[in-house]
Amino acid sequence: MSTLLLPDEGTAYVNGFDVAKQANEVRSSIGVVTGGERGLYWRLTGRENLLFFARLYGVREDKAKPRIEELLKLVELEDRANDNVEKYSRGMKQRLHLIRGLIHDPPTLLLDEPTLGLDPNSAVVVREFIKEKLQKEQGKTILLTTHYMEEADQLCDQIAVIDHGQIISKGTPAELKAGVQKIDVLRINATSVPESLISDVKLIGGVQEVKTSVIDPVAGLTEILVHTRSAEETLPHLTETMVKAGARVRLIEQSKPSLEDVFITLTGRRLRD
Amino acid sequence: MNLELEWLTFKGVILRHFKEFVSYRTSVFATIIWPLPLLALNVYQYLGLASGQQVGQVLNAKYGIASFSGMIILGTIVYLLYNRMLWGTGASLQEERFNGTIESLFLTPANRMTVLLASGFSSLLEGAWWIVGVFLLSWVIFGVQPAIADWGAVIIALISTMIALIAVGVFFASFFVLTRAADQLATSLQAPIRYASGVAFPVAALPAVFQLFAYILPVTYGINALRSTVVQEGTLISLVGTLAPLYIFTAILIVAGHFILKRVEAQAKRNGSLYKI
């Protein structure tokens, strides 16, 4: 859709333009924002990068310069705008990426993993910018690709879950979650969890998926997420299995499915498999 | 064609190259220093055998070369500019890819040929010092006396050579982007061109088979045009035989570069990769 690749089959239109036959019109009407360190000229300043891309989009200097100042302010980069990009932090580069995609004020934005590799604070800033400024204030149409389900939940009105190149489910976040409401999620915090426990828990009737992660290495605290058809039926067997395995249970709670649970249920695998 | 977009693209690429060029002092320093030993090498390999006057007499008698040092200096200037195109414009798309900016560039509506032509123009501007600097030094150190009969012919020869070199850069750029080994290819193209185009000796001194190769190289015609007008009192009329093939090769390289680039981009869109060789 960004015109970098041709469709395998069929046709696609962006803002009324055919992506294969009217590639230049599509390029002029979209802004593409990629994640990561690449895509910017490191030996130019942030401001010079923006002016360079403005020219490549055919934006005249008398319009580009005030636009650049406005955008730099929007992402709070105006104080560092005259520094070479090579001196920017990862989060600053990402904010520059975002406004680079906005330099020609396109109605549609393609955001490809916009918070990839950012520290939590920077990711929050970027997400707020996308939601508050781009979506709410400027009314941009945004196509966002992400592996972070929490991000999709927070930012997207419509979600398509893609697995092995195929859309396997789509809808609003609420619709997708409702689709897996029949799945109960049990969250257990425990210490002294033996490795064999996972396979033992998987043998309990109704259990569909078990996921563990260490949440406090010093205290040896592990979080276990169990997806089951019925929490009520699974819970007695689960506690018995854990006690037998020698695990010391600190907390058990039933939680609502998140989009991550939706993804795991739909694809039958973890996000990063 | 949107002329305003073309102009903005052209200007944008030139200014970007200039900023990048001056952002590292070492690259400016290297650009200034690098050509000088090369020039001296070309001259002193003759002076190790005989005096300048003796060498000049032999070259004049055998090949009609009026100025031994002038021959070498003009050959060296064109060769330096050719190298600049090879590494500057020829490797420009490859560099964009290594720097991770080629996608950002190709996602804009900017004309790719305009980007390459502007890159070529920038490379020549960066190398412009060599034309002035090398000539001044050669005048001071080697006592080269220009023999110019027609300044118009000199200017036309210089501009025609520069345009031809930009065409060479554009052609290489569209070709180099197909490989992961553009640097090695560029290196491998330095010595053969230096040899066959007669940078430091007359092409007529080459074996006949290599002379055939020499006359399909725009660099050869560029060198001949400048030698003729700067040190041999050549005029516009005497240049016709040299400039005509130069223009033909320039047109061929530009058209071929444009065609290859379009094919390369179309292939990349289909396969998701630019690499072919």
Interface residues (C-beta under 8 A of the other chain):
Chain A: S2 T3 L4 L5 L6 N24 E25 R27 S28 V32 T34 G36 E37 R38 G39 L40 Y41 W42 R43 L44 E48 L51 F52 F53 R55 L56 Y57 G58 V59 R60 N84 R100
Chain B: N2 E4 L5 L8 T9 K11 G12 L15 R16 K19 E20 S23 Y24 N99 G100 T101 E103 S104 L105 F106 L107 T108 P109 A110 K269 R270 G272
